[in-house]
């Protein structure tokens, strides 16, 4: 087997491991936050007449991280979901770097376009 093929297999293994770890960590945070939330609020009766969305502090990255560190159950769940979103994002960033290292310009361009689309869809949306 050539060195190039070995590097490709190693890259695929790293990407696969990144996805596994990202989904696993995300699941742990969502599970822990969900169980803790149900332990605190599971016996409350839901009010279906009034819908209250997420509080403002759970709509931005910095407050989510700080509240999750403070063990806020909702913030733990939200942080786990952010990890789930960040997992494929990290995969694309890793792919761009790998293709650039291999000097594969065509794939760098295509993967960079995908990365820009991900960034725009995450940060560029106006909520509509």
Residue frames relative to the residue before (quaternion, step in Angstrom):
aa qw qx qy qz dx dy dz
X 1.0000 0.0000 0.0000 0.0000 0.00 0.00 0.00
X 0.4343 -0.7179 0.4814 0.2533 3.57 -0.89 0.92
X 0.6561 -0.5111 0.3865 0.3986 3.52 -1.30 0.37
X 0.6173 0.5561 -0.3389 0.4415 3.59 1.05 -0.78
X 0.6750 0.4846 -0.2931 0.4729 3.58 0.92 -0.90
X 0.6293 0.5286 -0.3308 0.4639 3.58 1.04 -0.75
X 0.6473 0.5083 -0.3159 0.4720 3.59 1.02 -0.80
X 0.6325 0.5279 -0.3300 0.4609 3.59 1.01 -0.78
X 0.6573 0.4944 -0.3055 0.4798 3.58 0.93 -0.88
X 0.6463 0.5118 -0.3194 0.4673 3.59 0.96 -0.84
X 0.6427 0.5149 -0.3171 0.4704 3.60 0.96 -0.84
X 0.6586 0.4995 -0.3086 0.4707 3.59 0.93 -0.86
X 0.6405 0.5190 -0.3204 0.4666 3.59 1.02 -0.75
X 0.6436 0.5112 -0.3198 0.4714 3.59 0.99 -0.83
X 0.6559 0.5024 -0.3119 0.4693 3.59 0.91 -0.90
X 0.6523 0.5140 -0.3108 0.4622 3.57 0.93 -0.85
X 0.6602 0.4951 -0.3018 0.4773 3.58 0.96 -0.85
X 0.6178 0.5399 -0.3465 0.4548 3.62 1.02 -0.77
X 0.6706 0.4934 -0.2981 0.4668 3.57 0.92 -0.90
X 0.6482 0.5183 -0.3190 0.4577 3.59 0.95 -0.83
X 0.6830 0.4823 -0.2892 0.4661 3.57 0.85 -0.96
X 0.6513 0.5281 -0.3171 0.4432 3.57 0.95 -0.85
X 0.6834 0.4641 -0.2852 0.4860 3.57 0.89 -0.91
X 0.6361 0.5305 -0.3319 0.4514 3.60 0.99 -0.78
X 0.6810 0.4793 -0.2934 0.4695 3.60 0.83 -0.97
X 0.6278 0.5356 -0.3260 0.4613 3.55 1.00 -0.83
X 0.6603 0.5143 -0.3019 0.4565 3.56 0.92 -0.91
X 0.6367 0.5309 -0.3280 0.4529 3.57 0.98 -0.84
X 0.6803 0.4864 -0.2996 0.4593 3.61 0.84 -0.95
X 0.6668 0.4875 -0.3087 0.4716 3.59 0.92 -0.88
X 0.6578 0.5133 -0.3141 0.4528 3.59 0.94 -0.84
X 0.6758 0.4803 -0.2956 0.4746 3.59 0.84 -0.96
X 0.6727 0.4870 -0.2981 0.4707 3.58 0.90 -0.88
X 0.6635 0.5123 -0.3037 0.4529 3.59 0.97 -0.83
X 0.6558 0.4912 -0.3122 0.4808 3.58 0.94 -0.85
X 0.6632 0.4935 -0.3109 0.4691 3.59 0.90 -0.87
X 0.6333 0.5259 -0.3317 0.4609 3.59 1.00 -0.79
X 0.6817 0.4781 -0.2922 0.4705 3.58 0.89 -0.88
X 0.6168 0.5358 -0.3533 0.4556 3.60 1.06 -0.65
X 0.7111 0.4411 -0.2544 0.4849 3.59 1.03 -0.77
X 0.8363 0.2144 -0.0562 0.5014 3.58 0.86 -0.97
X 0.4033 0.7684 -0.4363 0.2377 3.60 1.24 0.03
X 0.7113 0.4485 -0.2672 0.4707 3.56 1.08 -0.58
X 0.5057 0.6469 -0.4274 0.3782 3.60 1.26 -0.08
X 0.4175 -0.6848 0.5358 0.2639 3.54 -1.10 0.69
X 0.4221 -0.7102 0.4950 0.2691 3.60 -0.85 0.90
X 0.2979 -0.7216 0.5972 0.1840 3.54 -1.18 0.67
X 0.1565 -0.8334 0.5267 0.0589 3.58 -0.17 1.28
X 0.5696 0.6071 -0.3853 0.3982 3.61 1.24 -0.14
X 0.7783 0.2142 -0.1106 0.5798 3.56 1.14 -0.55
X 0.2021 -0.7764 0.5865 0.1114 3.56 -0.79 1.03
X 0.0622 -0.7708 0.6339 0.0144 3.55 -0.81 1.03
X 0.3232 -0.7606 0.5354 0.1743 3.56 -0.59 1.14
X 0.7390 -0.3689 0.2951 0.4803 3.53 -1.28 -0.25
X 0.5186 -0.6183 0.4785 0.3462 3.58 -1.06 0.65
X 0.6640 -0.5440 0.3323 0.3909 3.61 -1.10 0.61
X 0.6491 0.5372 -0.3384 0.4190 3.62 0.99 -0.71
X 0.6855 0.4474 -0.2983 0.4908 3.62 1.21 -0.22
X 0.5918 0.5688 -0.3668 0.4378 3.57 1.23 0.42
X 0.7145 0.3560 -0.2372 0.5536 3.59 1.28 0.05
X 0.6321 -0.5988 0.3558 0.3396 3.53 -1.10 0.78
X 0.6949 0.5009 -0.2990 0.4205 3.61 0.69 -1.03
X 0.6933 0.4472 -0.3101 0.4724 3.65 0.79 -0.84
X 0.6047 0.5517 -0.3685 0.4406 3.61 1.04 -0.65
X 0.6779 0.4889 -0.2937 0.4638 3.57 0.88 -0.96
X 0.6928 0.4650 -0.3001 0.4623 3.61 0.83 -0.90
X 0.6612 0.4883 -0.3179 0.4725 3.62 0.99 -0.74
X 0.6238 0.5248 -0.3430 0.4667 3.60 1.06 -0.68
X 0.6362 0.5082 -0.3245 0.4814 3.58 1.05 -0.72
X 0.6831 0.4511 -0.2723 0.5057 3.57 1.19 -0.57
X 0.5019 -0.7126 0.3608 0.3318 3.54 1.38 0.30
X 0.2593 0.7303 -0.5746 0.2632 3.57 0.98 0.81
X 0.4670 -0.7142 0.4398 0.2799 3.59 -0.66 1.08
X 0.6607 0.4939 -0.3139 0.4701 3.59 0.92 -0.84
X 0.6571 0.5078 -0.3096 0.4631 3.58 1.00 -0.81
X 0.6076 0.5404 -0.3563 0.4602 3.61 1.07 -0.64
X 0.6498 0.5007 -0.3108 0.4801 3.57 0.96 -0.87
X 0.6682 0.5023 -0.2968 0.4616 3.57 0.89 -0.96
X 0.6397 0.5230 -0.3197 0.4637 3.59 1.01 -0.80
X 0.6329 0.5242 -0.3265 0.4670 3.58 1.01 -0.78
X 0.6580 0.4960 -0.3093 0.4747 3.58 1.00 -0.77
X 0.6208 0.5251 -0.3365 0.4749 3.58 1.09 -0.67
X 0.6239 0.5230 -0.3352 0.4742 3.58 1.04 -0.73
X 0.6357 0.5297 -0.3251 0.4579 3.56 1.02 -0.80
X 0.6598 0.4858 -0.2981 0.4897 3.59 1.02 -0.78
X 0.6758 0.5165 -0.2900 0.4386 3.59 0.99 -0.84
X 0.5533 0.6486 -0.3902 0.3478 3.60 1.13 -0.54
X 0.7229 0.3798 -0.2803 0.5046 3.68 0.68 -0.87
X 0.5630 0.5842 -0.3834 0.4414 3.59 1.16 -0.55
X 0.6658 0.4925 -0.2902 0.4795 3.59 0.93 -0.94
X 0.6150 0.5512 -0.3403 0.4495 3.57 1.06 -0.72
X 0.6717 0.4850 -0.3007 0.4723 3.58 0.92 -0.88
X 0.6283 0.5177 -0.3404 0.4705 3.61 0.97 -0.79
X 0.6513 0.5076 -0.3136 0.4689 3.59 0.92 -0.89
X 0.6479 0.5222 -0.3187 0.4538 3.60 0.99 -0.80
X 0.6274 0.5230 -0.3404 0.4659 3.60 0.97 -0.80
X 0.6687 0.4954 -0.3015 0.4652 3.59 0.87 -0.93
X 0.6600 0.5134 -0.3082 0.4537 3.58 0.94 -0.88
X 0.6728 0.4799 -0.2992 0.4770 3.59 0.90 -0.90
X 0.6330 0.5184 -0.3394 0.4641 3.60 1.03 -0.68
X 0.6331 0.5259 -0.3241 0.4665 3.58 1.04 -0.78
X 0.6982 0.4523 -0.2569 0.4919 3.56 1.08 -0.77
X 0.3673 -0.7492 0.4600 0.3035 3.59 1.36 -0.15
X 0.3767 0.6942 -0.5062 0.3463 3.55 1.03 0.86
X 0.2258 -0.8471 0.4691 0.1065 3.54 0.26 1.35
X 0.6342 0.5473 -0.3432 0.4249 3.58 0.93 -0.83
X 0.7081 0.4412 -0.2628 0.4845 3.58 0.86 -0.92
X 0.5748 0.5542 -0.3820 0.4654 3.60 1.15 -0.51
X 0.6605 0.5011 -0.3093 0.4658 3.58 0.93 -0.88
X 0.6895 0.4798 -0.2940 0.4559 3.61 0.77 -0.97
X 0.6913 0.4702 -0.2837 0.4695 3.57 0.88 -0.92
X 0.6176 0.5304 -0.3430 0.4686 3.59 1.10 -0.62
X 0.6123 0.5300 -0.3438 0.4753 3.58 1.07 -0.68
X 0.6383 0.5086 -0.3191 0.4818 3.58 0.97 -0.85
X 0.6473 0.5197 -0.3125 0.4617 3.59 0.96 -0.87
X 0.6586 0.4987 -0.3098 0.4707 3.60 0.93 -0.84
X 0.6379 0.5157 -0.3259 0.4701 3.58 1.02 -0.74
X 0.6386 0.5147 -0.3216 0.4732 3.57 1.01 -0.78
X 0.6563 0.5042 -0.3108 0.4674 3.57 0.91 -0.90
X 0.6725 0.4924 -0.3040 0.4613 3.58 0.88 -0.91
X 0.6777 0.4869 -0.3121 0.4542 3.59 0.88 -0.86
X 0.6947 0.4616 -0.2889 0.4699 3.60 1.04 -0.63
X 0.8067 0.2843 -0.1326 0.5008 3.59 0.79 -0.99
X 0.7082 0.5104 -0.2611 0.4119 3.58 1.10 -0.63
X 0.5402 0.6254 -0.4218 0.3731 3.56 1.17 -0.24
X 0.3294 -0.7565 0.5334 0.1861 3.56 -1.06 0.72
X 0.6398 -0.5727 0.3188 0.4012 3.58 1.20 0.37
X 0.5911 0.5715 -0.3829 0.4211 3.60 1.21 0.15
